[in-house]
Amino acid sequence: MRHAKGEKINGWLIIDKPVGINSTTVVNQTRRLFNAQKNGHTGTLDPFASGVLPIAFGEATKLIPYVTDGKKEYEFTLKFGEATDTLDLTGKTTLSGGRIPTVEEIRRILPNFIGKITQTPPAYSAIKINGQRAYDLARQGKEVIIPKREVFIYDLEFTGLVGESLARFKVECSKGTYVRTLGVDIAASLGSYGHLTELRRTKCGNFSLAETILLDNLKNMDYSALMQSLRPLLTCLCDITVIALSEDDAVRLQQGQKLSPKGYNLTAGGVEAMAVCDGLPVALVRMDEKSISPIRVFNL
C-alpha cells in the first residue's frame, strides 16, 4: 500500500492573504511549511484581493463546506468614472469619462442593494464553463456567458470618499457574492462606470482578521511555533450543539452506525450537532427523535 507523504496534521490556519498571489499558492506553501499530508482553502480570493483565508488541515477539510456556506464580510474601494474588463485595477480600461456621483447620491441608492439581489458574475472569475475556468476563456478572447444568480446582501455601508472619485464600502454578504460585480452595479445605478481598486475580506464564516497570521511570519517560525498557530477543528462551529459520547457509542459512530437517542438530552429534532468523546471530535451528526446519524466522521 502506498502511504501518503507528510505528517497527519489536523486543524485550522487562518491566513491574512497578501495581494499578488492566489489561494492555491497559499495552500501549497502552507502544506510544505507544515509538511502536511492534506490541506485546502475555504473559498477563493483572487490575487487582487487580500484578507481572511482559512486553511483546513487533515480532518478539518471535512468541515470546509460549513465555512464556505457562512457569511462573508469585505471592505472595498470603488473608483467611479472608469470601467475595466476585469472589473478591478488589474484589467484594461474599456470605458472612461463617467460622472462622479455625490455622497448624497451614493447613500440614497445603497438600500437598493440590501437583501436578495441578482448578479451576473464577471467573465474573469473562477466559475467553470464546460470544464474550463471562465477567466481562462476570457483571456483567450472567447465569449463568456455566465447565468445570473441570486445572492443576499445582509448589510452595505458607505464609509467615505478618498479624493473625488474613490468611495469606500463595507459589505456583509452570502456565499457566491461577487464584490467586484457589486461595485460595478453600484456605479451603473448612479449613471457612471466603475471598477474596484481594493478588496479585502475581513471575515469568513466564524473567522475574522483578528485571528489571522501573515504568510511571511509563518516562514520564519520553527515547527513548534507553526503547530501552535493551528486552531482546533471545532473553531469553525463555535455555535453548534455538542453531545458527549461513551467510548462504545463513539466507536459505533466511527463505523458509520446510527445511535439510539435514548440517554441523550435532545433539545430539538432534526438538528446537527458535534459528537465528542473525551474532548475529541468523533463525528458531525444529525439528531432526531429516532436516531443520531453520522454525517462526517473524524479519524483523530
Backbone as CSV, one residue per row, in Angstrom:
resi,resn,N_x,N_y,N_z,CA_x,CA_y,CA_z,C_x,C_y,C_z
1,MET,0.841,-1.196,0.000,0.000,0.000,0.000,0.879,1.250,0.000
2,ARG,0.503,2.210,-0.815,1.261,3.445,-0.901,0.810,4.405,0.199
3,HIS,1.740,4.903,0.989,1.415,5.797,2.090,1.495,7.253,1.653
4,ALA,0.587,8.068,2.210,0.593,9.497,1.901,1.845,10.139,2.468
5,LYS,2.406,11.069,1.724,3.584,11.775,2.181,3.194,12.863,3.177
6,GLY,4.089,13.118,4.126,3.852,14.190,5.079,3.251,13.718,6.385
7,GLU,3.035,14.700,7.279,2.517,14.422,8.610,0.994,14.527,8.641
8,LYS,0.387,13.762,9.554,-1.059,13.864,9.769,-1.314,15.040,10.706
9,ILE,-1.692,16.160,10.129,-1.926,17.384,10.882,-3.388,17.777,10.727
10,ASN,-4.033,18.118,11.845,-5.450,18.477,11.837,-5.655,19.843,12.486
11,GLY,-6.481,20.666,11.870,-6.787,21.963,12.457,-6.930,23.047,11.405
12,TRP,-7.089,24.265,11.871,-7.302,25.430,11.008,-6.145,26.412,11.128
13,LEU,-5.743,26.947,9.994,-4.744,28.007,9.947,-5.409,29.194,9.243
14,ILE,-5.474,30.329,9.901,-6.198,31.468,9.352,-5.176,32.474,8.817
15,ILE,-5.049,32.519,7.513,-4.043,33.349,6.847,-4.627,34.707,6.456
16,ASP,-3.816,35.745,6.610,-4.138,37.043,6.017,-3.436,37.066,4.659
17,LYS,-4.193,36.664,3.620,-3.584,36.523,2.298,-3.147,37.874,1.748
18,PRO,-1.915,37.960,1.279,-1.461,39.218,0.695,-1.943,39.378,-0.747
19,VAL,-1.911,40.581,-1.244,-2.197,40.849,-2.648,-1.070,40.264,-3.504
20,GLY,-1.424,39.708,-4.664,-0.401,39.264,-5.607,-0.257,37.777,-5.774
21,ILE,-0.868,36.977,-4.885,-0.826,35.522,-5.043,-2.247,34.984,-4.941
22,ASN,-2.462,33.788,-5.514,-3.798,33.216,-5.443,-3.923,32.259,-4.250
23,SER,-5.137,31.801,-4.007,-5.408,30.956,-2.845,-4.692,29.612,-2.933
24,THR,-4.591,29.068,-4.139,-3.918,27.780,-4.309,-2.445,27.864,-3.928
25,THR,-1.812,28.978,-4.231,-0.415,29.174,-3.844,-0.272,29.145,-2.329
26,VAL,-1.214,29.768,-1.612,-1.176,29.756,-0.146,-1.337,28.327,0.374
27,VAL,-2.246,27.568,-0.210,-2.435,26.170,0.194,-1.147,25.380,0.008
28,ASN,-0.514,25.517,-1.142,0.706,24.761,-1.422,1.853,25.162,-0.500
29,GLN,1.995,26.464,-0.257,3.083,26.931,0.593,2.898,26.472,2.038
30,THR,1.672,26.541,2.546,1.436,26.119,3.932,1.550,24.605,4.075
31,ARG,1.184,23.853,3.050,1.353,22.399,3.121,2.832,22.043,3.246
32,ARG,3.665,22.750,2.492,5.113,22.488,2.571,5.686,22.926,3.916
33,LEU,5.254,24.082,4.413,5.776,24.573,5.688,5.475,23.603,6.828
34,PHE,4.282,23.034,6.816,3.870,22.114,7.879,4.217,20.661,7.559
35,ASN,4.707,20.413,6.345,4.949,19.042,5.893,3.689,18.200,6.097
36,ALA,2.549,18.759,5.684,1.255,18.139,5.946,0.826,17.237,4.790
37,GLN,0.083,16.199,5.135,-0.435,15.296,4.115,-1.525,15.962,3.278
38,LYS,-2.367,16.749,3.931,-3.556,17.241,3.239,-3.989,18.589,3.797
39,ASN,-4.318,19.520,2.909,-4.943,20.780,3.329,-5.714,21.373,2.159
40,GLY,-6.509,22.387,2.450,-7.311,23.032,1.412,-7.874,24.339,1.928
41,HIS,-8.306,25.218,1.005,-8.851,26.502,1.427,-10.372,26.501,1.382
42,THR,-10.967,27.556,1.918,-12.417,27.598,2.092,-13.105,28.615,1.192
43,GLY,-12.483,28.984,0.103,-13.108,29.951,-0.790,-12.057,30.829,-1.425
44,THR,-12.062,30.879,-2.738,-11.010,31.556,-3.488,-10.981,33.059,-3.232
45,LEU,-9.777,33.571,-3.014,-9.517,35.004,-3.056,-8.607,35.250,-4.245
46,ASP,-9.030,36.117,-5.160,-8.216,36.444,-6.330,-6.883,37.057,-5.911
47,PRO,-5.871,36.992,-6.766,-4.604,37.670,-6.459,-4.789,39.148,-6.127
48,PHE,-5.788,39.779,-6.739,-6.084,41.193,-6.496,-6.542,41.453,-5.059
49,ALA,-7.167,40.435,-4.424,-7.775,40.600,-3.108,-6.842,40.142,-1.994
50,SER,-7.100,40.654,-0.790,-6.343,40.240,0.389,-7.328,39.879,1.496
51,GLY,-6.785,39.387,2.604,-7.617,39.176,3.778,-7.771,37.747,4.228
52,VAL,-8.854,37.486,4.944,-9.065,36.232,5.671,-9.194,35.044,4.718
53,LEU,-8.255,34.111,4.847,-8.290,32.877,4.052,-8.053,31.700,4.992
54,PRO,-9.139,31.043,5.466,-8.978,29.885,6.331,-8.446,28.678,5.548
55,ILE,-7.399,28.061,6.096,-6.820,26.857,5.505,-7.111,25.687,6.431
56,ALA,-7.748,24.649,5.895,-8.085,23.462,6.677,-7.017,22.393,6.471
57,PHE,-6.575,21.791,7.567,-5.596,20.703,7.512,-6.245,19.399,7.970
58,GLY,-5.944,18.315,7.237,-6.370,16.991,7.652,-7.865,16.852,7.791
59,GLU,-8.300,16.437,8.983,-9.722,16.193,9.223,-10.561,17.469,9.153
60,ALA,-9.935,18.606,9.323,-10.676,19.878,9.211,-11.207,20.089,7.796
61,THR,-10.605,19.443,6.794,-11.092,19.608,5.418,-12.528,19.103,5.267
62,LYS,-12.952,18.210,6.172,-14.319,17.709,6.118,-15.335,18.772,6.530
63,LEU,-14.838,19.845,7.138,-15.726,20.913,7.607,-15.690,22.144,6.701
64,ILE,-14.940,22.068,5.611,-14.830,23.220,4.701,-16.195,23.742,4.245
65,PRO,-17.157,22.872,3.892,-18.453,23.403,3.448,-19.152,24.277,4.483
66,TYR,-18.890,24.027,5.765,-19.556,24.795,6.811,-18.965,26.202,6.939
67,VAL,-17.758,26.394,6.409,-17.167,27.723,6.375,-17.557,28.436,5.083
68,THR,-17.471,27.726,3.966,-17.805,28.358,2.682,-19.273,28.763,2.615
69,ASP,-20.151,28.046,3.333,-21.580,28.389,3.328,-21.900,29.569,4.240
70,GLY,-20.942,29.977,5.071,-21.194,31.051,6.019,-21.135,32.431,5.383
71,LYS,-21.497,33.441,6.179,-21.447,34.818,5.707,-20.003,35.263,5.496
72,LYS,-19.828,36.221,4.604,-18.520,36.840,4.367,-18.651,38.354,4.579
73,GLU,-17.547,38.968,5.005,-17.514,40.422,5.125,-16.301,40.949,4.378
74,TYR,-16.501,42.056,3.676,-15.430,42.650,2.864,-15.409,44.162,3.060
75,GLU,-14.231,44.734,2.854,-14.082,46.173,2.659,-13.577,46.364,1.232
76,PHE,-14.142,47.341,0.524,-13.699,47.544,-0.856,-13.724,49.017,-1.220
77,THR,-12.880,49.351,-2.186,-12.804,50.723,-2.692,-13.209,50.718,-4.156
78,LEU,-14.156,51.581,-4.493,-14.714,51.665,-5.847,-14.287,52.981,-6.491
79,LYS,-13.706,52.879,-7.674,-13.328,54.079,-8.435,-14.412,54.374,-9.458
80,PHE,-15.000,55.554,-9.368,-16.027,55.974,-10.315,-15.396,56.603,-11.561
81,GLY,-16.108,56.455,-12.691,-15.718,57.146,-13.911,-14.912,56.332,-14.892
82,GLU,-14.574,55.073,-14.524,-13.728,54.266,-15.407,-14.044,52.783,-15.225
83,ALA,-14.249,52.073,-16.326,-14.525,50.632,-16.292,-13.337,49.859,-16.837
84,THR,-13.153,48.625,-16.338,-12.104,47.744,-16.850,-12.703,46.378,-17.189
85,ASP,-11.997,45.602,-17.997,-12.545,44.305,-18.406,-12.565,43.282,-17.274
86,THR,-11.735,43.467,-16.256,-11.710,42.542,-15.118,-12.543,43.049,-13.945
87,LEU,-13.084,44.235,-14.047,-13.857,44.924,-13.008,-12.981,45.375,-11.835
88,ASP,-11.646,45.296,-12.006,-10.733,45.786,-10.977,-9.536,46.452,-11.647
89,LEU,-8.606,46.931,-10.844,-7.493,47.723,-11.392,-6.468,46.899,-12.167
90,THR,-6.595,45.572,-12.161,-5.643,44.742,-12.903,-5.985,44.661,-14.386
91,GLY,-7.177,45.130,-14.766,-7.619,44.959,-16.147,-7.349,46.148,-17.046
92,LYS,-7.767,45.993,-18.291,-7.627,47.053,-19.283,-8.851,47.956,-19.240
93,THR,-8.618,49.254,-19.391,-9.718,50.220,-19.391,-10.586,50.013,-20.626
94,THR,-11.895,49.899,-20.406,-12.839,49.707,-21.511,-13.737,50.918,-21.713
95,LEU,-13.989,51.677,-20.648,-14.818,52.878,-20.720,-14.260,53.908,-19.754
96,SER,-14.336,55.165,-20.118,-13.874,56.218,-19.211,-14.716,57.470,-19.425
97,GLY,-14.583,58.409,-18.490,-15.323,59.657,-18.609,-16.662,59.647,-17.918
98,GLY,-16.942,58.617,-17.133,-18.217,58.570,-16.425,-18.299,59.623,-15.334
99,ARG,-19.517,59.968,-14.964,-19.731,61.010,-13.962,-19.305,60.544,-12.571
100,ILE,-18.989,61.494,-11.715,-18.644,61.190,-10.330,-19.844,61.556,-9.460
101,PRO,-20.491,60.587,-8.808,-21.690,60.893,-8.020,-21.345,61.609,-6.716
102,THR,-22.340,62.239,-6.142,-22.160,62.919,-4.863,-22.334,61.926,-3.711
103,VAL,-21.907,62.332,-2.535,-22.072,61.498,-1.339,-23.548,61.216,-1.096
104,GLU,-24.377,62.212,-1.247,-25.818,62.043,-1.016,-26.413,61.031,-1.992
105,GLU,-25.973,61.067,-3.253,-26.473,60.106,-4.253,-26.047,58.692,-3.890
106,ILE,-24.813,58.519,-3.449,-24.317,57.189,-3.080,-25.140,56.624,-1.932
107,ARG,-25.342,57.429,-0.904,-26.093,56.955,0.262,-27.541,56.632,-0.096
108,ARG,-28.095,57.376,-1.037,-29.501,57.201,-1.393,-29.766,55.859,-2.075
109,ILE,-28.801,55.373,-2.872,-29.076,54.147,-3.643,-28.687,52.865,-2.901
110,LEU,-27.934,52.961,-1.809,-27.459,51.750,-1.137,-28.563,50.802,-0.675
111,PRO,-29.708,51.314,-0.173,-30.772,50.375,0.222,-31.247,49.473,-0.907
112,ASN,-31.069,49.905,-2.163,-31.474,49.077,-3.301,-30.628,47.808,-3.424
113,PHE,-29.478,47.788,-2.763,-28.571,46.645,-2.878,-28.545,45.796,-1.609
114,ILE,-29.460,46.020,-0.698,-29.538,45.226,0.530,-30.705,44.252,0.420
115,GLY,-30.457,43.001,0.837,-31.451,41.944,0.683,-31.077,41.036,-0.474
116,LYS,-32.062,40.376,-1.043,-31.813,39.470,-2.167,-31.633,40.286,-3.443
117,ILE,-30.503,40.085,-4.114,-30.236,40.795,-5.366,-29.780,39.781,-6.421
118,THR,-29.818,40.202,-7.670,-29.374,39.363,-8.782,-28.071,39.912,-9.342
119,GLN,-27.099,39.029,-9.559,-25.811,39.410,-10.118,-25.481,38.568,-11.335
120,THR,-24.699,39.147,-12.228,-24.061,38.376,-13.293,-22.573,38.303,-12.951
121,PRO,-22.057,37.122,-12.595,-20.639,37.006,-12.251,-19.750,37.497,-13.380
122,PRO,-18.582,38.047,-13.042,-17.687,38.583,-14.075,-17.067,37.488,-14.934
123,ALA,-16.739,37.848,-16.175,-16.073,36.894,-17.069,-14.745,36.436,-16.475
124,TYR,-14.052,37.347,-15.809,-12.785,36.995,-15.161,-13.088,36.485,-13.754
125,SER,-13.609,35.251,-13.689,-13.920,34.604,-12.419,-13.525,33.136,-12.511
126,ALA,-13.566,32.454,-11.369,-13.136,31.053,-11.326,-14.259,30.078,-11.656
127,ILE,-15.425,30.593,-12.045,-16.546,29.729,-12.415,-16.158,28.857,-13.610
128,LYS,-16.565,27.586,-13.545,-16.263,26.668,-14.647,-17.383,26.671,-15.685
129,ILE,-16.994,26.741,-16.956,-17.922,26.668,-18.076,-17.455,25.533,-18.972
130,ASN,-18.255,24.465,-19.022,-17.884,23.269,-19.791,-16.474,22.784,-19.421
131,GLY,-16.202,22.795,-18.111,-14.941,22.254,-17.621,-13.768,23.214,-17.624
132,GLN,-13.975,24.438,-18.143,-12.890,25.414,-18.189,-13.221,26.628,-17.329
133,ARG,-12.184,27.184,-16.676,-12.380,28.381,-15.868,-12.762,29.551,-16.775
134,ALA,-13.711,30.341,-16.298,-14.166,31.492,-17.084,-13.019,32.441,-17.394
135,TYR,-12.113,32.654,-16.412,-11.029,33.603,-16.674,-10.062,33.106,-17.736
136,ASP,-9.914,31.777,-17.871,-9.059,31.247,-18.936,-9.674,31.522,-20.305
137,LEU,-10.992,31.328,-20.395,-11.684,31.598,-21.656,-11.621,33.083,-21.997
138,ALA,-11.805,33.938,-20.977,-11.779,35.388,-21.209,-10.411,35.833,-21.690
139,ARG,-9.353,35.264,-21.127,-8.001,35.646,-21.532,-7.675,35.180,-22.947
140,GLN,-8.396,34.138,-23.404,-8.205,33.660,-24.772,-9.037,34.471,-25.769
141,GLY,-9.774,35.454,-25.260,-10.602,36.292,-26.125,-11.919,35.649,-26.520
142,LYS,-12.292,34.542,-25.845,-13.539,33.859,-26.168,-14.704,34.487,-25.407
143,GLU,-15.885,34.378,-26.004,-17.078,34.913,-25.366,-17.419,34.083,-24.133
144,VAL,-17.680,34.769,-23.027,-18.012,34.097,-21.775,-19.423,34.504,-21.367
145,ILE,-20.322,33.525,-21.334,-21.707,33.790,-20.932,-21.965,33.041,-19.632
146,ILE,-22.192,33.781,-18.556,-22.425,33.193,-17.243,-23.839,33.555,-16.797
147,PRO,-24.636,32.571,-16.399,-26.017,32.857,-15.971,-26.047,33.766,-14.744
148,LYS,-27.112,34.546,-14.644,-27.305,35.372,-13.460,-27.563,34.481,-12.247
149,ARG,-27.264,35.021,-11.067,-27.501,34.268,-9.845,-28.038,35.206,-8.765
150,GLU,-28.772,34.623,-7.828,-29.271,35.395,-6.698,-28.324,35.247,-5.511
151,VAL,-28.005,36.360,-4.878,-27.188,36.363,-3.669,-27.901,37.244,-2.650
152,PHE,-27.370,37.247,-1.425,-28.019,38.033,-0.367,-27.017,38.982,0.263
153,ILE,-27.392,40.252,0.321,-26.569,41.274,0.964,-27.211,41.610,2.313
154,TYR,-26.525,41.257,3.390,-27.065,41.488,4.730,-26.885,42.939,5.163
155,ASP,-25.780,43.536,4.779,-25.521,44.927,5.149,-24.542,45.534,4.155
156,LEU,-24.739,46.804,3.841,-23.859,47.523,2.922,-23.713,48.946,3.447
157,GLU,-22.474,49.349,3.706,-22.223,50.648,4.328,-21.211,51.449,3.518
158,PHE,-21.548,52.682,3.245,-20.618,53.625,2.619,-19.798,54.262,3.736
159,THR,-18.459,54.153,3.657,-17.621,54.624,4.769,-16.829,55.879,4.444
160,GLY,-16.957,56.408,3.230,-16.319,57.682,2.945,-15.644,57.759,1.594
161,LEU,-15.313,58.981,1.203,-14.623,59.239,-0.053,-13.122,59.392,0.165
162,VAL,-12.350,58.994,-0.844,-10.909,59.257,-0.869,-10.664,60.082,-2.126
163,GLY,-10.361,61.347,-1.962,-10.282,62.208,-3.131,-11.668,62.416,-3.706
164,GLU,-11.755,62.605,-5.016,-13.046,62.876,-5.640,-13.730,61.633,-6.197
165,SER,-12.946,60.644,-6.638,-13.554,59.544,-7.393,-13.511,58.186,-6.697
166,LEU,-12.882,58.082,-5.539,-12.777,56.807,-4.839,-13.726,56.766,-3.649
167,ALA,-14.559,55.733,-3.584,-15.511,55.570,-2.485,-15.250,54.245,-1.780
168,ARG,-15.280,54.272,-0.458,-15.030,53.064,0.327,-16.339,52.520,0.894
169,PHE,-16.415,51.175,0.947,-17.616,50.494,1.421,-17.251,49.303,2.298
170,LYS,-18.232,48.892,3.116,-18.174,47.620,3.830,-19.417,46.831,3.450
171,VAL,-19.256,45.514,3.267,-20.411,44.698,2.907,-20.363,43.377,3.658
172,GLU,-21.534,42.939,4.110,-21.717,41.604,4.689,-22.640,40.859,3.740
173,CYS,-22.193,39.696,3.252,-22.926,39.058,2.153,-22.907,37.539,2.267
174,SER,-23.735,36.904,1.451,-23.805,35.451,1.396,-22.676,34.895,0.542
175,LYS,-22.514,33.583,0.598,-21.557,32.938,-0.298,-21.996,33.164,-1.743
176,GLY,-21.030,33.162,-2.648,-21.351,33.332,-4.060,-21.464,34.770,-4.513
177,THR,-21.325,35.725,-3.578,-21.413,37.133,-3.952,-20.104,37.587,-4.586
178,TYR,-20.204,38.259,-5.722,-19.024,38.844,-6.358,-18.994,40.333,-6.020
179,VAL,-18.037,40.712,-5.178,-17.978,42.098,-4.714,-17.572,43.025,-5.855
180,ARG,-16.749,42.540,-6.783,-16.406,43.369,-7.944,-17.662,43.727,-8.736
181,THR,-18.528,42.735,-8.937,-19.788,42.985,-9.647,-20.672,43.945,-8.858
182,LEU,-20.710,43.773,-7.534,-21.492,44.670,-6.690,-21.034,46.116,-6.876
183,GLY,-19.721,46.335,-6.876,-19.195,47.684,-7.062,-19.568,48.276,-8.401
184,VAL,-19.420,47.485,-9.454,-19.751,47.965,-10.802,-21.246,48.257,-10.917
185,ASP,-22.071,47.416,-10.288,-23.519,47.649,-10.330,-23.906,48.912,-9.562
186,ILE,-23.211,49.186,-8.465,-23.458,50.432,-7.721,-23.155,51.636,-8.622
187,ALA,-22.005,51.576,-9.308,-21.635,52.673,-10.203,-22.668,52.842,-11.317
188,ALA,-23.108,51.727,-11.906,-24.077,51.797,-13.000,-25.399,52.406,-12.542
189,SER,-25.811,52.083,-11.314,-27.073,52.614,-10.800,-27.000,54.125,-10.588
190,LEU,-25.769,54.648,-10.538,-25.557,56.085,-10.362,-25.210,56.767,-11.689
191,GLY,-25.413,56.049,-12.792,-25.163,56.615,-14.108,-23.698,56.785,-14.423
192,SER,-22.854,55.884,-13.852,-21.415,56.012,-14.054,-20.811,54.649,-14.392
193,TYR,-19.520,54.644,-14.594,-18.746,53.417,-14.732,-17.978,53.225,-13.425
194,GLY,-17.443,52.024,-13.238,-16.665,51.813,-12.028,-15.844,50.547,-12.074
195,HIS,-14.834,50.480,-11.232,-14.065,49.260,-11.004,-13.455,49.332,-9.611
196,LEU,-13.123,48.176,-9.059,-12.542,48.130,-7.718,-11.039,48.369,-7.769
197,THR,-10.564,49.171,-6.821,-9.120,49.383,-6.687,-8.558,48.649,-5.475
198,GLU,-9.447,48.167,-4.604,-9.019,47.443,-3.409,-10.143,46.533,-2.954
199,LEU,-9.790,45.320,-2.516,-10.770,44.366,-1.994,-10.112,43.567,-0.879
200,ARG,-10.701,43.624,0.308,-10.124,42.933,1.460,-11.221,42.184,2.216
201,ARG,-11.042,40.867,2.364,-12.016,40.087,3.136,-11.670,40.181,4.615
202,THR,-12.624,40.639,5.404,-12.387,40.841,6.828,-13.002,39.751,7.698
203,LYS,-13.884,38.935,7.110,-14.473,37.823,7.856,-14.919,36.741,6.892
204,CYS,-14.730,35.489,7.312,-15.144,34.333,6.513,-15.714,33.300,7.470
205,GLY,-17.045,33.140,7.473,-17.665,32.270,8.461,-17.414,32.828,9.858
206,ASN,-16.899,31.981,10.745,-16.607,32.421,12.109,-15.217,33.023,12.255
207,PHE,-14.440,33.059,11.189,-13.061,33.532,11.267,-12.961,34.995,10.854
208,SER,-12.172,35.779,11.614,-12.023,37.205,11.337,-10.550,37.577,11.214
209,LEU,-10.310,38.821,10.811,-8.944,39.317,10.655,-8.137,39.227,11.946
210,ALA,-8.817,39.370,13.091,-8.121,39.348,14.380,-7.419,38.015,14.628
211,GLU,-7.862,36.955,13.944,-7.288,35.620,14.154,-6.240,35.244,13.117
212,THR,-5.973,36.144,12.174,-5.106,35.774,11.054,-3.629,35.890,11.397
213,ILE,-2.840,35.243,10.566,-1.388,35.316,10.654,-0.847,35.563,9.254
214,LEU,0.223,36.338,9.154,0.803,36.645,7.850,1.626,35.467,7.345
215,LEU,1.560,35.239,6.052,2.308,34.150,5.443,3.813,34.319,5.667
216,ASP,4.296,35.538,5.555,5.727,35.783,5.763,6.162,35.460,7.189
217,ASN,5.271,35.697,8.159,5.602,35.369,9.549,5.724,33.868,9.750
218,LEU,4.860,33.109,9.075,4.923,31.646,9.181,6.274,31.115,8.702
219,LYS,6.787,31.730,7.647,8.034,31.252,7.054,9.229,31.402,7.995
220,ASN,9.082,32.253,9.007,10.173,32.471,9.958,9.995,31.693,11.261
221,MET,8.971,30.850,11.346,8.691,30.099,12.573,9.352,28.723,12.548
222,ASP,9.715,28.223,13.736,10.154,26.833,13.814,8.911,25.942,13.867
223,TYR,9.106,24.626,13.819,7.972,23.712,13.698,7.039,23.793,14.899
224,SER,7.593,23.961,16.085,6.776,24.049,17.292,5.858,25.258,17.239
225,ALA,6.398,26.396,16.822,5.591,27.609,16.720,4.525,27.472,15.638
226,LEU,4.866,26.784,14.543,3.883,26.544,13.491,2.684,25.766,14.034
227,MET,2.964,24.722,14.789,1.882,23.900,15.323,1.015,24.682,16.300
228,GLN,1.617,25.598,17.034,0.860,26.414,17.984,-0.048,27.419,17.269
229,SER,0.254,27.698,16.010,-0.574,28.641,15.253,-1.859,28.003,14.740
230,LEU,-1.964,26.672,14.823,-3.165,25.978,14.365,-4.293,26.123,15.382
231,ARG,-5.513,26.223,14.884,-6.697,26.300,15.731,-7.453,24.979,15.650
232,PRO,-8.169,24.595,16.730,-8.863,23.301,16.766,-9.935,23.158,15.691
233,LEU,-10.288,21.905,15.398,-11.303,21.621,14.385,-12.609,22.353,14.640
234,LEU,-13.052,22.390,15.893,-14.376,22.917,16.204,-14.453,24.431,16.172
235,THR,-13.320,25.101,15.917,-13.321,26.561,15.888,-14.324,27.100,14.887
236,CYS,-14.512,26.404,13.782,-15.409,26.905,12.736,-16.871,26.651,13.056
237,LEU,-17.135,25.895,14.144,-18.505,25.544,14.514,-18.770,25.941,15.963
238,CYS,-18.384,27.144,16.330,-18.424,27.552,17.729,-19.838,27.604,18.307
239,ASP,-20.853,27.700,17.449,-22.219,27.810,17.944,-23.024,26.525,17.777
240,ILE,-22.343,25.403,17.536,-23.042,24.142,17.309,-23.274,23.412,18.634
241,THR,-24.352,22.630,18.693,-24.635,21.795,19.853,-23.578,20.697,19.967
242,VAL,-23.139,20.413,21.184,-22.137,19.369,21.419,-22.744,18.309,22.333
243,ILE,-22.590,17.038,21.945,-23.038,15.941,22.806,-21.843,15.047,23.122
244,ALA,-21.753,14.631,24.385,-20.650,13.780,24.839,-21.064,12.316,24.739
245,LEU,-20.203,11.512,24.112,-20.494,10.096,23.890,-19.683,9.201,24.821
246,SER,-20.216,8.018,25.060,-19.416,6.972,25.699,-18.439,6.427,24.663
247,GLU,-17.416,5.722,25.118,-16.441,5.155,24.183,-17.098,4.170,23.220
248,ASP,-18.041,3.358,23.733,-18.707,2.370,22.875,-19.516,3.055,21.776
249,ASP,-20.245,4.106,22.134,-21.034,4.822,21.127,-20.137,5.560,20.138
250,ALA,-19.000,6.043,20.608,-18.055,6.722,19.711,-17.559,5.754,18.645
251,VAL,-17.259,4.536,19.045,-16.794,3.519,18.085,-17.897,3.212,17.071
252,ARG,-19.120,3.106,17.532,-20.239,2.805,16.621,-20.392,3.912,15.574
253,LEU,-20.331,5.148,16.026,-20.450,6.256,15.077,-19.322,6.234,14.057
254,GLN,-18.104,5.973,14.516,-16.959,5.957,13.605,-17.050,4.822,12.599
255,GLN,-17.846,3.823,12.917,-18.075,2.723,11.980,-19.273,2.999,11.078
256,GLY,-19.837,4.198,11.210,-20.962,4.580,10.352,-22.319,4.146,10.852
257,GLN,-22.382,3.646,12.086,-23.652,3.177,12.630,-24.446,4.320,13.266
258,LYS,-25.763,4.175,13.258,-26.629,5.128,13.940,-26.727,4.754,15.416
259,LEU,-26.999,5.766,16.240,-27.154,5.549,17.674,-28.590,5.820,18.085
260,SER,-29.003,5.173,19.169,-30.301,5.475,19.753,-30.199,6.794,20.510
261,PRO,-31.210,7.658,20.390,-31.163,8.939,21.110,-31.442,8.795,22.602
262,LYS,-31.842,7.592,23.044,-32.140,7.400,24.466,-30.886,7.639,25.303
263,GLY,-31.056,8.373,26.367,-29.924,8.674,27.234,-29.229,9.971,26.880
264,TYR,-29.612,10.588,25.735,-29.025,11.872,25.335,-30.113,12.940,25.372
265,ASN,-29.764,14.086,25.882,-30.720,15.180,26.029,-30.849,15.939,24.718
266,LEU,-31.848,15.574,23.930,-32.071,16.221,22.646,-33.068,17.358,22.821
267,THR,-32.620,18.578,22.561,-33.482,19.745,22.751,-34.374,20.004,21.536
268,ALA,-33.989,19.475,20.382,-34.784,19.694,19.165,-34.502,18.571,18.186
269,GLY,-35.487,18.269,17.351,-35.302,17.224,16.360,-34.736,17.762,15.061
270,GLY,-34.017,16.909,14.329,-33.531,17.284,13.015,-32.433,18.315,13.028
271,VAL,-31.671,18.399,14.110,-30.597,19.382,14.195,-29.240,18.702,14.055
272,GLU,-28.253,19.474,13.628,-26.893,18.965,13.553,-26.174,19.256,14.859
273,ALA,-25.266,18.363,15.229,-24.501,18.511,16.462,-23.124,17.894,16.264
274,MET,-22.215,18.231,17.157,-20.891,17.632,17.152,-20.821,16.619,18.298
275,ALA,-20.551,15.372,17.948,-20.396,14.326,18.947,-18.926,14.224,19.325
276,VAL,-18.649,14.258,20.633,-17.272,14.196,21.113,-17.126,13.075,22.132
277,CYS,-15.903,12.608,22.291,-15.584,11.601,23.297,-14.243,11.989,23.914
278,ASP,-14.233,12.147,25.219,-13.023,12.588,25.932,-12.473,13.889,25.344
279,GLY,-13.374,14.763,24.918,-12.981,16.064,24.406,-12.585,16.105,22.950
280,LEU,-12.499,14.949,22.287,-12.103,14.895,20.880,-13.326,14.726,19.984
281,PRO,-13.387,15.462,18.872,-14.497,15.294,17.936,-14.530,13.882,17.361
282,VAL,-15.709,13.298,17.367,-15.897,11.955,16.809,-16.616,12.032,15.468
283,ALA,-17.695,12.807,15.442,-18.480,12.905,14.200,-19.418,14.099,14.272
284,LEU,-19.677,14.655,13.113,-20.771,15.613,12.958,-22.005,14.765,12.711
285,VAL,-23.077,15.006,13.485,-24.243,14.114,13.421,-25.522,14.914,13.216
286,ARG,-26.550,14.190,12.770,-27.896,14.755,12.723,-28.735,13.988,13.746
287,MET,-29.435,14.750,14.607,-30.214,14.131,15.674,-31.708,14.344,15.438
288,ASP,-32.489,13.299,15.699,-33.936,13.452,15.768,-34.452,12.475,16.819
289,GLU,-35.770,12.342,16.914,-36.332,11.503,17.985,-36.084,10.019,17.762
290,LYS,-35.665,9.635,16.545,-35.462,8.219,16.245,-34.005,7.780,16.316
291,SER,-33.075,8.683,15.945,-31.679,8.247,15.868,-30.708,9.425,15.896
292,ILE,-29.456,9.094,16.132,-28.330,10.016,15.970,-27.494,9.442,14.829
293,SER,-27.461,10.146,13.698,-26.846,9.609,12.480,-25.579,10.374,12.124
294,PRO,-24.497,9.671,11.780,-23.258,10.369,11.410,-23.363,11.030,10.038
295,ILE,-22.865,12.271,9.935,-22.779,12.986,8.666,-21.341,13.014,8.191
296,ARG,-20.424,13.415,9.076,-18.983,13.436,8.813,-18.294,12.772,9.991
297,VAL,-17.519,11.748,9.723,-16.801,11.029,10.781,-15.342,11.472,10.773
298,PHE,-14.796,11.732,11.971,-13.413,12.192,12.091,-12.522,11.075,12.623
299,ASN,-11.330,11.021,12.073,-10.354,10.000,12.486,-9.201,10.676,13.231
300,LEU,-9.438,10.946,14.498,-8.424,11.616,15.310,-7.791,10.609,16.274
